[in-house]
Amino acid sequence: MTIKEALQFGASYLAEHQLRSPREDAELLVASILQCERSFLYTYPEEQLSSGRQRLFHQWLTRRGQHYPLQYLRGKQEFYGREFLVRPGVFIPRPETELLLEAALELLGQSLEKELQIADVGTGSGCVAVTLACEEPRARVAAIDISSAALQAARQNAEFHRCQGQIRFYEGAALHPLKAQQQRLHLVISNPPYVSTLDRESIDLAVSRYEPDEAVFSGKSGHEMYLELFRQGGEVLRPEGKLIVESGWGEAASVTRLAEENGWFLEETRKDLAGTDRCAIFGVRGETKSFF
Ligand SMILES: C[S@@+](CC[C@H](N)C(=O)[O-])C[C@H]1O[C@@H](n2cnc3c(N)ncnc32)[C@H](O)[C@@H]1O
């Protein structure tokens, strides 16, 4: 089987199985198996796949046909220009979460302090914590998650990107692991689970079947973890500190209402490429808007 044949076969197999981007998926599978760039596939379409690689291609194609995430097959996902190891049990980083990073880095950039204390709540693969540490050398990040599988991956990612010295890892719920700590934080950032358990049937199969439930669902309201953050955030932040959260499609208004009911004020929202409010920056009510 040549590269060209593999791509044609793979794309039509995946189209039959209702994958949204069959051609792109087939290209990524073949490129991963050959450990090459996608451009190589078009430069050398007549190159033969060895029998071992053909076998692996068919195995991966079957899995992908069952909507198994491509990122778990490839073992990685890019986020903010860096590669992150992902595997089953660990949430796959999404491009919309990069909005939170941009907002956080802008805020942190305004500070003149030597060290900036941050909590990344629900760190998952560690993509947020690691990116903050790599992009902002003054960042000292507490990376928290209830999942030990997630924390293990986050540690590996921090080591891979050589920023483990800036990150401490905590297994626990929301901000509980930091409650006894004296030092107050400049920033709390979180992409929490935010899907209602009542919506399980209506979300993407690849997510509901294969990504960890605790990373996706947050009670019937979908707001349980927000509530924890809004109730506990004020106790660990400096008075002028900020809380940055991601929200789901069409959820920004209800998340803001919940925040306001718990003593926060909305400073700014940011939209994703589809024009949906995804990122909200909150301050503690009654405090100055200037950062630090
Ligand atoms: C949507 S994922 C986000 C992961 C990563 N920050 C990202 O943006 O790709 C949510 C993460 O929160 C963790 N989580 C769920 N409930 C939690 C809780 N109560 N306290 C801390 N972490 C929690 C999950 O295990 C999961 O890793």
PDBQT file of the ligand as one rigid body, heavy atoms in Angstrom, charges set to zero:
ROOT
HETATM    1  C1  LIG A 301     -11.719  20.593  31.250  1.00  0.00    +0.000 C 
HETATM    2  S1  LIG A 301     -10.370  19.788  32.030  1.00  0.00    +0.000 S 
HETATM    3  C2  LIG A 301      -9.120  21.037  31.822  1.00  0.00    +0.000 C 
HETATM    4  C3  LIG A 301      -7.727  20.493  31.797  1.00  0.00    +0.000 C 
HETATM    5  C4  LIG A 301      -6.664  21.528  31.357  1.00  0.00    +0.000 C 
HETATM    6  N1  LIG A 301      -6.598  22.635  32.289  1.00  0.00    +0.000 N 
HETATM    7  C5  LIG A 301      -6.965  22.031  29.965  1.00  0.00    +0.000 C 
HETATM    8  O1  LIG A 301      -7.409  23.181  29.833  1.00  0.00    +0.000 OA
HETATM    9  O2  LIG A 301      -6.775  21.266  29.006  1.00  0.00    +0.000 OA
HETATM   10  C6  LIG A 301     -10.815  19.918  33.724  1.00  0.00    +0.000 C 
HETATM   11  C7  LIG A 301      -9.846  19.288  34.721  1.00  0.00    +0.000 C 
HETATM   12  O3  LIG A 301     -10.370  19.536  36.027  1.00  0.00    +0.000 OA
HETATM   13  C8  LIG A 301     -10.190  18.396  36.841  1.00  0.00    +0.000 C 
HETATM   14  N2  LIG A 301     -11.205  18.482  37.900  1.00  0.00    +0.000 N 
HETATM   15  C9  LIG A 301     -12.504  18.140  37.870  1.00  0.00    +0.000 A 
HETATM   16  N3  LIG A 301     -13.116  18.445  39.029  1.00  0.00    +0.000 NA
HETATM   17  C10 LIG A 301     -12.166  19.012  39.814  1.00  0.00    +0.000 A 
HETATM   18  C11 LIG A 301     -12.170  19.549  41.130  1.00  0.00    +0.000 A 
HETATM   19  N4  LIG A 301     -13.277  19.580  41.874  1.00  0.00    +0.000 N 
HETATM   20  N5  LIG A 301     -11.032  20.040  41.626  1.00  0.00    +0.000 NA
HETATM   21  C12 LIG A 301      -9.877  20.028  40.889  1.00  0.00    +0.000 A 
HETATM   22  N6  LIG A 301      -9.806  19.538  39.638  1.00  0.00    +0.000 NA
HETATM   23  C13 LIG A 301     -10.949  19.039  39.108  1.00  0.00    +0.000 A 
HETATM   24  C14 LIG A 301     -10.345  17.223  35.897  1.00  0.00    +0.000 C 
HETATM   25  O4  LIG A 301      -9.728  16.079  36.401  1.00  0.00    +0.000 OA
HETATM   26  C15 LIG A 301      -9.690  17.782  34.620  1.00  0.00    +0.000 C 
HETATM   27  O5  LIG A 301      -8.329  17.447  34.571  1.00  0.00    +0.000 OA
ENDROOT
TORSDOF 0
